[in-house]
Amino acid sequence: MKRRYLLEAGAVMFGTVWLSNYLRRKPKVMTAAKNNEFEIAKTEEEWRTTLTPEQFRVLRQHGTERAGTSPLDKQYAAGEYLCAGCDLPLFTSDTKFNSGTGWPSFYAPIEGAIATTIDKSFFMTRVEVHCSRCGGHLGHVFNDGPKPTGKRYCMNGVSLKFVAS
């Protein structure tokens, strides 16, 4: 009985330590200075001076804004959605749709505007979307969108700027 108790207690302690380390882990800063594949290269301090704290957290530290907080989610005027980090046009209003998720969603980006990587955080595998010019984290793409692409580019509104046409 004591051996079983010790094994269970040890497993609980190990799991608690591992989980607390996982949850406390700081997100990696995605700066162009560390990743030379992007046209725009700025240091972390340069990004901090040009972005708001929330934009920095999302674009450079792979954060996510709270669902339903972006006014761009309900923006349906004609125009373009630009990267908040470098002003690269990413999406047009023609491809925007209401996904009901609380984030601005699109079924297709402007050709060449985005790049993707695999995101294995939060015990799942997702496809992360980032700006092809500055590397800023924009959101994720899922395979449950409308026709014609069947894709749902679920973007953080804080990572975008809307310019009406």
C-alpha positions as CSV (number, residue, x, y, z in Angstrom):
1,M,0.0,0.0,0.0
2,K,2.8,2.4,0.9
3,R,4.7,1.7,-2.3
4,R,1.6,2.4,-4.4
5,Y,1.0,5.6,-2.6
6,L,4.6,6.7,-3.1
7,L,4.4,5.9,-6.9
8,E,1.1,7.9,-7.2
9,A,2.5,10.8,-5.3
10,G,5.7,10.8,-7.4
11,A,3.7,10.8,-10.6
12,V,1.5,13.6,-9.4
13,M,4.6,15.7,-8.4
14,F,6.4,15.0,-11.7
15,G,3.2,16.0,-13.7
16,T,2.7,19.1,-11.7
17,V,6.4,20.2,-12.2
18,W,6.2,19.5,-15.9
19,L,2.9,21.3,-16.4
20,S,3.9,24.3,-14.4
21,N,7.2,24.6,-16.4
22,Y,5.2,24.3,-19.6
23,L,2.6,26.9,-18.7
24,R,5.3,29.4,-17.4
25,R,7.4,29.1,-20.5
26,K,7.8,32.5,-22.2
27,P,6.8,32.6,-25.8
28,K,9.7,32.8,-28.2
29,V,10.2,36.3,-29.7
30,M,10.0,36.0,-33.4
31,T,12.3,38.8,-34.6
32,A,13.6,39.1,-38.1
33,A,17.1,39.7,-36.6
34,K,17.0,36.0,-35.6
35,N,15.3,34.8,-38.8
36,N,16.9,36.3,-41.9
37,E,14.3,35.0,-44.3
38,F,12.2,38.1,-43.9
39,E,12.7,41.3,-45.8
40,I,12.1,43.6,-42.8
41,A,14.6,43.0,-40.0
42,K,14.2,44.9,-36.7
43,T,15.5,44.3,-33.2
44,E,13.1,43.5,-30.4
45,E,13.5,47.1,-29.1
46,E,12.8,48.6,-32.6
47,W,9.6,46.5,-32.7
48,R,8.6,47.7,-29.2
49,T,8.9,51.3,-30.3
50,T,6.7,50.9,-33.4
51,L,4.0,48.5,-32.0
52,T,1.6,48.9,-29.1
53,P,2.2,46.4,-26.3
54,E,-0.7,44.2,-27.5
55,Q,0.5,44.3,-31.1
56,F,4.0,43.3,-29.9
57,R,2.6,40.4,-27.8
58,V,0.6,39.1,-30.7
59,L,2.9,39.9,-33.7
60,R,6.3,39.2,-32.2
61,Q,5.5,36.8,-29.3
62,H,2.9,34.6,-31.0
63,G,0.1,35.8,-28.6
64,T,-3.6,35.7,-29.2
65,E,-6.1,38.4,-28.5
66,R,-9.3,37.6,-26.7
67,A,-12.1,36.5,-29.0
68,G,-14.7,39.2,-29.7
69,T,-12.5,42.1,-28.8
70,S,-11.4,43.3,-32.2
71,P,-13.6,45.9,-34.1
72,L,-12.3,44.3,-37.3
73,D,-14.3,41.2,-36.7
74,K,-17.5,43.1,-37.6
75,Q,-15.9,45.3,-40.3
76,Y,-17.4,44.6,-43.7
77,A,-16.6,47.7,-45.7
78,A,-14.7,47.5,-48.9
79,G,-11.0,47.7,-48.5
80,E,-7.7,45.9,-47.6
81,Y,-6.4,44.4,-44.4
82,L,-2.7,45.2,-43.9
83,C,0.0,43.8,-41.6
84,A,0.1,46.1,-38.5
85,G,3.8,45.5,-38.3
86,C,4.9,46.5,-41.9
87,D,1.8,47.6,-43.8
88,L,1.9,44.7,-46.3
89,P,-1.5,44.1,-47.8
90,L,-2.6,40.6,-46.6
91,F,-6.3,40.2,-47.3
92,T,-9.1,42.0,-49.2
93,S,-12.6,42.6,-48.0
94,D,-13.9,40.4,-50.8
95,T,-12.5,37.3,-49.0
96,K,-13.8,38.2,-45.5
97,F,-16.6,36.2,-43.9
98,N,-18.3,35.9,-40.5
99,S,-17.0,32.7,-39.0
100,G,-18.7,33.3,-35.7
101,T,-15.4,32.7,-33.9
102,G,-14.9,36.2,-32.6
103,W,-11.8,36.9,-34.8
104,P,-11.7,38.4,-38.3
105,S,-11.8,35.5,-40.8
106,F,-10.9,35.2,-44.5
107,Y,-11.1,32.3,-47.0
108,A,-8.0,33.4,-49.0
109,P,-5.0,35.8,-48.6
110,I,-3.5,38.0,-51.2
111,E,-1.1,35.9,-53.2
112,G,2.4,35.9,-51.7
113,A,1.4,37.9,-48.6
114,I,1.5,35.2,-46.0
115,A,3.7,32.3,-45.0
116,T,2.9,29.4,-42.7
117,T,4.6,27.3,-40.1
118,I,3.6,24.4,-37.9
119,D,2.5,25.4,-34.3
120,K,2.6,22.6,-31.8
121,S,1.7,24.7,-28.7
122,F,-1.2,23.9,-26.3
123,F,-1.0,20.1,-26.8
124,M,-2.2,20.4,-30.5
125,T,-0.8,20.9,-34.0
126,R,-2.0,23.9,-35.9
127,V,-0.9,25.9,-39.0
128,E,0.3,29.3,-38.0
129,V,0.0,32.2,-40.4
130,H,2.6,35.0,-40.5
131,C,3.4,38.0,-42.7
132,S,5.7,37.1,-45.5
133,R,7.6,40.4,-45.2
134,C,8.2,40.9,-41.5
135,G,7.4,37.5,-40.0
136,G,4.7,38.9,-37.7
137,H,2.3,36.3,-36.2
138,L,-1.2,36.9,-37.6
139,G,-3.2,33.9,-36.5
140,H,-3.9,30.3,-37.8
141,V,-5.5,28.7,-40.8
142,F,-8.0,25.9,-40.5
143,N,-9.7,23.6,-43.0
144,D,-13.3,24.4,-42.1
145,G,-13.9,27.6,-44.2
146,P,-16.3,28.3,-47.0
147,K,-16.0,27.7,-50.7
148,P,-14.1,28.2,-52.9
149,T,-11.0,27.4,-50.8
150,G,-12.4,25.6,-47.8
151,K,-9.9,27.5,-45.6
152,R,-10.5,29.7,-42.6
153,Y,-7.7,32.2,-42.0
154,C,-8.6,33.2,-38.4
155,M,-6.6,36.4,-37.7
156,N,-5.9,38.4,-34.7
157,G,-7.5,41.8,-35.3
158,V,-4.7,43.6,-33.5
159,S,-2.2,42.2,-36.1
160,L,-4.1,43.9,-38.9
161,K,-4.9,47.4,-40.1
162,F,-8.0,48.1,-42.2
163,V,-7.8,50.6,-45.1
164,A,-11.1,51.4,-46.8
165,S,-11.1,51.7,-50.6
